[in-house]
């Protein structure tokens, strides 16, 4: 385990753990961005709508991997979800995340 993994955790391992438990991938980009390319099977909930969808997301009863274009919006989304009692992580940019799934 390298220093980077020690400090920041191994994101690929965490993604695999979440996926093994049926994680839902939530893409928080705009509808237009999502329609131009996305991870198959992911759900599009733009960041500005995340708070209003908390009840629906809780009903999934699954961990959530948030993604966006670069990882900034998904970091915000993961924080909002976690603060509402949902197991969530920031998967970063959707394209790089798709390579880790």
Secondary structure as GFF3:
##gff-version 3
##sequence-region A 1 101
A	DSSP	alpha_helix	3	8	.	.	.	ID=ss1
A	DSSP	alpha_helix	11	20	.	.	.	ID=ss2
A	DSSP	beta_strand	24	27	.	.	.	ID=ss3
A	DSSP	alpha_helix	31	35	.	.	.	ID=ss4
A	DSSP	beta_strand	43	44	.	.	.	ID=ss5
A	DSSP	three_ten_helix	47	49	.	.	.	ID=ss6
A	DSSP	three_ten_helix	51	53	.	.	.	ID=ss7
A	DSSP	alpha_helix	54	60	.	.	.	ID=ss8
A	DSSP	beta_strand	64	68	.	.	.	ID=ss9
A	DSSP	alpha_helix	72	83	.	.	.	ID=ss10
A	DSSP	beta_strand	88	93	.	.	.	ID=ss11
A	DSSP	alpha_helix	94	98	.	.	.	ID=ss12
###
